[in-house]
Each structure stands twice: as C-alpha cells, then as structure tokens.
Amino acid sequence: MSERTGKSIFAHKQIYSRKGNSKSRPVRDVADEAERLEGACPHVANPQPPTILEGMRPSEVVAVIEQRIAE
C-alpha cells in the first residue's frame, strides 16, 4: 500500500491484438469494457463510469494504434 494515499496501487500489463484470437480479445473490446460502454460489461450488473487518473481514455488509445498502423 502507498503510505501517501493509503490506497493500493495495482498495474496490469497484457498484450492485445487488433483482431483478437481464441486466447485473447480484440483491443477495441478491452477498451470498450474499460470505458464501461453499454453492452461491453455483461458480467457486471451495474457498471460505474471509470475514473481516469492519468493519461487518455482507452478509446483514444485504440485511435492512436489505428493511426500509427495507417502511417
């Protein structure tokens, strides 16, 4: 736990592809779930909006990925 905030700090890193496969979901699906878009979290009864602490929204990350691939 962080002594400054009294809250846990947790990070998870995983690699996703644009299209997904039998072992991994597409990056857009992951971003939609992270933003709690309608229909993207069927396993959660009442998903609450996320709190973005730093950086950009997950959908913006997907847009950057698509832009860089196009370049």
Buried (B, 14 or more C-beta within 10 A) or exposed (E): EEEEEEEEEEEEEEEBEEEBEEEBBBBBBBBBBBBBBEEBBEEEEEBEEEEEEEEEEBEEBBEEBEEEEEE
